[in-house]
Amino acid sequence: MVSQEIRSCAIALGSIMHQVRPEQAAVLRLVRQNLAVAADEAEEMEGLFPVPRMAESIPGDEEITEEMAKTA
């Protein structure tokens, strides 16, 4: 679900907190807080409306073959 994707982004940012300067870490904390709020709101909406699964790939986004490139 979308809320889980947002939470995953916040977790990923948390994993790099120790690699940045204190000022940058403060910005990351604010971003993570905003992501947490967005995830909570998304979770609430997911309970009200059916949310389609996120696609692994875009339909019609197949690999471009050499033959296709020649005709483009």
C-alpha angles and dihedrals in degrees: 000000000000093000090057091051090052092049090049090056091052091050091049091053090050090056091064097045092102091054098062138067118269092256091053091046089055090055090048090052091054092048091049090050090051090048090051090054091047091049091051091050092047090049090052091050091047087059091053102040132031108253117202118233115262110258119245089213136005114259109252091022094119125155113280110241125208090251092054091050091054092056095046 
